[in-house]
């Protein structure tokens, strides 16, 4: 298939290894003092390695390449082995490993000072770009797809929206990716009960609503969904 993938100019590579450390997928290895793309199917085409390279040796190109195998990358990380044959911890990102978050709230003692508000987040990661396509916590989930500014604008975001939902966030203006493809895979691969989209009132936020709409259509499933719009001063405009 033709897709976007990185290209490494070995003549410019100084062997610093920064790109291998920055690659969340473990697609890059250092071989004989040079960075090499050893697993094309592990390269997600997002380019986290580009800004890490001090010599400008890495660029994007569109060419025939194996499809990005996210399932294999996640399986390697979950087994404790770094993808691409790297040593554990080298070139992989523990912060992007999928995992559920279980919370146990103990009742407050009578007369006790109120505690800090607790997070309602029930899984990690939350970024759409980092989320796995299939994970146990997606089964029978109520999915929340939110523009990332909404959590800062609306004061009770955790209790009102995140609670009892699986949360995915993104910014359609700042992320140069089409969310609809990833969201389609998630909806098609899991039994999602409902989808709630929370967006800001600004026009650019329509991108995240459109991505969900397209994903629902492309998944071929009839899933109840709703859109909630938050004003820039933190009010719910549409529910």
C-alpha positions as CSV (number, residue, x, y, z in Angstrom):
1,X,0.0,0.0,0.0
2,X,1.1,3.6,-0.6
3,X,1.4,5.5,2.7
4,X,3.4,8.1,4.5
5,X,6.6,6.8,6.1
6,X,9.9,8.2,7.3
7,X,13.1,8.2,5.3
8,X,16.6,8.4,6.9
9,X,19.5,10.0,5.0
10,X,22.4,7.9,6.4
11,X,24.9,10.5,5.0
12,X,23.5,13.1,7.3
13,X,23.0,10.8,10.3
14,X,25.6,11.4,13.0
15,X,24.7,8.3,15.0
16,X,23.4,10.2,18.1
17,X,20.5,7.8,18.6
18,X,18.0,10.5,19.4
19,X,15.5,9.3,16.8
20,X,15.5,5.7,18.1
21,X,14.8,7.0,21.6
22,X,12.0,9.3,20.3
23,X,10.3,6.6,18.2
24,X,7.3,5.4,20.3
25,X,6.9,2.4,18.0
26,X,10.5,1.0,18.1
27,X,10.7,1.1,14.3
28,X,14.3,2.6,14.3
29,X,17.5,0.8,15.4
30,X,21.1,2.0,15.6
31,X,23.2,-0.3,13.4
32,X,26.9,0.2,13.0
33,X,26.6,3.8,14.2
34,X,23.8,4.8,11.9
35,X,20.0,5.0,12.4
36,X,18.0,2.6,10.3
37,X,14.3,2.0,9.8
38,X,14.3,-1.7,10.5
39,X,10.5,-2.3,10.7
40,X,8.5,-0.4,8.2
41,X,5.3,-2.0,9.5
42,X,6.1,-0.4,13.0
43,X,6.5,3.1,11.6
44,X,3.2,5.0,12.2
45,X,4.1,7.9,9.9
46,X,3.5,10.5,12.7
47,X,7.2,11.6,12.8
48,X,8.0,11.9,16.5
49,X,11.6,11.2,15.4
50,X,11.8,14.2,13.1
51,X,12.2,17.0,15.7
52,X,14.6,14.8,17.7
53,X,17.1,14.6,14.8
54,X,19.8,17.4,15.2
55,X,21.1,17.0,11.6
56,X,17.8,16.9,9.6
57,X,18.5,13.4,8.4
58,X,14.9,12.3,8.7
59,X,12.1,13.3,6.4
60,X,8.7,12.0,5.2
61,X,8.0,10.3,1.9
62,X,5.0,8.6,0.4
63,X,5.8,5.2,-1.0
64,X,4.9,1.5,-1.1
65,X,5.2,0.2,2.4
66,X,3.6,-2.5,4.6
67,X,0.6,-1.3,6.6
68,X,1.3,0.0,10.1
69,X,0.9,-3.0,12.4
70,X,-0.3,-1.3,15.6
71,X,-1.5,-4.6,17.1
72,X,2.0,-6.1,16.8
73,X,3.5,-3.0,18.4
74,X,1.1,-3.1,21.3
75,X,1.6,-6.8,21.8
76,X,5.4,-6.4,22.0
77,X,5.0,-3.6,24.6
78,X,2.5,-5.6,26.6
79,X,4.8,-8.6,26.7
80,X,7.6,-6.4,28.2
81,X,9.6,-6.6,25.0
82,X,10.4,-3.4,23.0
83,X,9.1,-3.5,19.4
84,X,11.5,-3.9,16.5
85,X,13.9,-6.1,18.4
86,X,15.2,-3.3,20.6
87,X,16.1,-3.8,24.2
88,X,13.2,-3.2,26.7
89,X,12.8,0.5,27.3
90,X,14.8,1.5,24.2
91,X,12.8,3.3,21.6
92,X,9.5,2.4,23.2
93,X,7.2,4.7,25.1
94,X,5.8,3.2,28.4
95,X,3.5,6.2,28.6
96,X,1.6,5.1,25.5
97,X,0.9,1.5,26.7
98,X,-2.8,0.8,26.9
99,X,-4.1,0.0,30.3
100,X,-7.3,0.3,32.3
101,X,-7.5,2.5,35.5
102,X,-9.5,1.1,38.4
103,X,-10.6,3.4,41.1
104,X,-11.8,2.5,44.6
105,X,-13.4,5.4,46.5
106,X,-13.7,5.0,50.2
107,X,-16.6,6.8,51.9
108,X,-15.5,9.9,53.8
109,X,-15.6,9.8,57.5
110,X,-18.3,11.8,59.3
111,X,-17.1,15.4,59.8
112,X,-13.9,14.8,57.8
113,X,-12.5,17.6,55.7
114,X,-13.5,17.1,52.0
115,X,-10.8,15.5,49.9
116,X,-9.5,16.7,46.6
117,X,-11.8,15.9,43.7
118,X,-10.9,12.5,42.2
119,X,-10.2,11.8,38.6
120,X,-12.9,9.9,36.7
121,X,-10.5,8.7,33.9
122,X,-10.8,5.0,33.4
123,X,-8.1,4.2,30.8
124,X,-4.8,5.3,29.3
125,X,-3.8,6.6,26.8
126,X,-6.4,9.2,25.9
127,X,-4.9,10.8,22.8
128,X,-6.6,9.6,19.7
129,X,-3.3,9.2,17.9
130,X,-1.9,6.9,20.7
131,X,-5.1,4.9,21.5
132,X,-5.1,1.2,20.5
133,X,-7.6,0.1,17.9
134,X,-8.8,-2.7,20.2
135,X,-8.6,-3.0,24.0
136,X,-10.6,-4.8,26.6
137,X,-11.9,-1.5,28.0
138,X,-13.6,-0.7,24.7
139,X,-16.0,-3.6,25.1
140,X,-19.5,-2.3,25.8
141,X,-18.0,1.2,26.4
142,X,-19.7,4.5,26.3
143,X,-17.2,6.4,24.2
144,X,-16.3,10.1,24.8
145,X,-14.5,11.9,21.9
146,X,-13.6,15.3,23.1
147,X,-11.6,18.3,21.7
148,X,-8.8,18.8,24.2
149,X,-9.7,22.4,25.0
150,X,-13.1,21.3,26.4
151,X,-11.7,19.9,29.6
152,X,-10.1,23.3,30.4
153,X,-13.2,25.4,29.4
154,X,-15.8,23.3,31.3
155,X,-15.2,23.2,35.1
156,X,-16.9,20.0,35.9
157,X,-15.7,18.0,32.9
158,X,-14.7,14.8,34.8
159,X,-18.0,14.4,36.5
160,X,-20.2,15.6,33.6
161,X,-18.4,13.8,30.7
162,X,-15.5,11.5,31.6
163,X,-17.3,9.6,34.4
164,X,-18.4,6.1,33.2
165,X,-16.9,6.8,29.7
166,X,-13.8,5.7,27.8
167,X,-12.2,9.0,26.8
168,X,-10.4,9.9,23.6
169,X,-9.2,13.5,23.0
170,X,-7.6,15.4,20.2
171,X,-7.3,18.7,18.4
172,X,-8.3,18.7,14.8
173,X,-6.5,22.0,14.1
174,X,-3.1,21.1,15.6
175,X,-2.9,17.4,14.8
176,X,-2.1,16.9,11.1
177,X,-4.0,13.6,10.9
178,X,-7.4,12.4,9.9
179,X,-9.1,11.1,13.0
180,X,-11.9,9.4,11.1
181,X,-9.7,6.5,10.0
182,X,-8.6,5.6,13.5
183,X,-12.0,6.2,15.0
184,X,-13.6,4.0,12.3
185,X,-11.2,1.1,13.2
186,X,-12.1,1.5,16.9
187,X,-15.9,1.5,16.2
188,X,-15.7,-1.4,13.8
189,X,-13.4,-3.5,16.0
190,X,-15.3,-3.1,19.3
191,X,-18.8,-3.2,20.7
192,X,-19.3,0.5,21.5
193,X,-22.6,1.3,23.1
194,X,-22.7,5.0,22.5
195,X,-20.6,8.0,21.4
196,X,-20.6,11.5,22.9
197,X,-18.7,14.2,21.1
198,X,-17.7,17.3,23.2
199,X,-16.4,20.2,21.1
200,X,-15.8,23.9,21.5
201,X,-18.0,26.5,19.8
202,X,-15.1,27.6,17.6
203,X,-15.3,26.6,13.9
204,X,-12.1,24.6,13.8
205,X,-13.6,22.2,16.4
206,X,-16.0,21.0,13.8
207,X,-13.2,18.8,12.6
208,X,-13.6,16.4,15.5
209,X,-17.4,16.3,15.1
210,X,-17.0,15.6,11.4
211,X,-14.4,12.8,12.0
212,X,-16.8,11.0,14.4
213,X,-19.7,11.4,11.9
214,X,-17.6,9.9,9.1
215,X,-16.3,7.1,11.4
216,X,-19.8,6.2,12.4
217,X,-20.8,6.0,8.7
218,X,-17.7,4.1,7.6
219,X,-18.0,1.6,10.5
220,X,-21.4,0.4,9.2
221,X,-22.8,0.3,12.7
222,X,-25.9,2.0,14.1
223,X,-24.5,3.5,17.3
224,X,-26.4,6.3,19.3
225,X,-24.4,9.5,19.4
226,X,-24.7,13.1,20.5
227,X,-22.8,16.3,20.2
228,X,-22.3,18.7,23.1
229,X,-20.9,22.2,22.4
230,X,-19.0,24.2,25.0
231,X,-18.7,28.0,24.8
232,X,-15.3,29.6,25.2
233,X,-16.4,30.9,28.6
234,X,-17.3,27.4,29.8
235,X,-21.0,27.0,29.3
236,X,-22.9,24.1,27.6
237,X,-24.5,25.6,24.5
238,X,-25.9,22.4,23.0
239,X,-26.7,19.1,24.6
